[in-house]
Amino acid sequence: MIETLEGLKNAEEIAKVPGITAVFAASGDLGNFSGYKMGDPDYERLINIVHDATIKAGKKLCGPFAWKDRADFSCFQAGNELAAIARGARAEMGELYNTQGKPEVGPFAAK
């Protein structure tokens, strides 16, 4: 996982380490450590450093699930198990997912 500016400086060496099969571009951490946000041209250049080093080393390139359509990304981090269970329950139950009544009077009534 490459998540800091120091990691970016060493991305090629990290990606070449024997036994490493994939490199994860830590999108949120890179944003926090660089001060750039996703979509900024400078942020995208940082991600390209991870991309290029990983592909050059012949390893799998990983990132957040939101990047599933980005070129060369082949493994992803999605939500946790609880979020997956909730999405599955919502999909299975459809309109019946949240049928709890809404209070019309009292402190919890919509205002």
C-alpha positions in Angstrom: 0.0 0.0 0.0 1.4 3.3 -1.0 -0.1 6.1 1.1 2.6 8.7 1.7 4.8 11.0 -0.3 7.8 9.0 0.9 6.0 5.9 -0.5 5.6 7.7 -3.8 9.4 8.4 -3.9 10.0 4.7 -3.4 7.1 3.3 -5.5 9.3 1.6 -8.1 11.4 -0.1 -5.4 8.3 -1.1 -3.4 6.6 -2.6 -6.4 9.7 -4.7 -7.3 9.9 -6.4 -3.9 9.8 -10.2 -4.4 6.7 -11.7 -3.0 4.6 -8.6 -3.5 1.8 -9.5 -5.9 -0.2 -6.3 -5.8 0.2 -2.6 -5.0 -2.6 -0.6 -3.5 -2.9 3.1 -4.3 -4.2 4.4 -1.0 -6.4 7.1 -2.4 -7.6 8.8 0.9 -4.2 8.6 2.6 -2.4 10.1 -0.5 -4.9 12.9 -0.5 -4.4 13.5 3.2 -0.6 13.4 3.0 -0.3 15.5 -0.2 -3.1 18.1 0.5 -4.7 17.3 -2.9 -8.1 15.9 -3.4 -9.3 13.3 -5.8 -9.7 14.8 -9.3 -7.1 17.5 -8.8 -4.5 17.3 -11.6 -1.7 17.1 -9.0 -3.6 14.3 -7.2 -4.0 12.3 -10.4 -0.2 12.7 -11.0 0.4 11.1 -7.7 -1.9 8.2 -8.6 -0.1 7.9 -11.9 3.2 7.4 -10.1 1.7 4.3 -8.3 0.1 3.1 -11.5 3.3 3.3 -13.6 5.5 1.7 -11.0 3.1 -1.1 -10.4 2.5 -1.9 -14.1 6.2 -1.6 -14.8 6.9 -4.2 -12.1 4.2 -6.5 -13.5 2.1 -6.5 -10.4 -1.7 -6.1 -9.9 -2.8 -2.5 -9.4 -5.4 -2.0 -6.6 -7.5 0.9 -5.4 -10.9 1.9 -4.1 -13.9 0.3 -5.6 -14.9 3.6 -7.1 -12.0 3.2 -9.5 -13.3 0.0 -11.0 -13.5 1.6 -14.4 -10.0 3.1 -14.3 -7.4 1.6 -16.7 -5.3 -1.2 -15.3 -6.9 -1.4 -11.8 -7.8 -5.0 -11.2 -8.4 -5.3 -7.5 -10.4 -3.1 -5.2 -11.3 -2.2 -1.6 -15.0 -2.0 -1.0 -17.1 -1.4 2.1 -17.0 -3.6 5.1 -19.1 -6.8 5.8 -21.8 -4.9 7.5 -22.3 -2.5 4.6 -22.3 -5.5 2.2 -25.0 -7.3 4.3 -27.1 -4.1 4.4 -26.8 -3.6 0.6 -27.8 -7.3 0.1 -30.8 -7.0 2.4 -31.9 -3.8 0.7 -31.6 -5.4 -2.7 -33.5 -8.6 -1.6 -36.3 -6.8 0.2 -36.8 -4.0 -2.3 -39.7 -1.8 -1.2 -40.1 -3.8 2.1 -36.6 -2.9 3.3 -37.8 0.0 5.6 -41.4 -0.2 6.4 -41.2 1.1 9.9 -43.9 3.7 10.5 -43.0 7.3 11.0 -44.3 9.1 14.0 -46.8 11.8 13.2 -46.8 13.4 16.7 -44.3 13.8 19.6 -40.6 14.6 19.7 -39.6 12.3 16.8 -42.3 13.5 14.4 -41.0 15.3 11.2 -41.3 19.0 11.6 
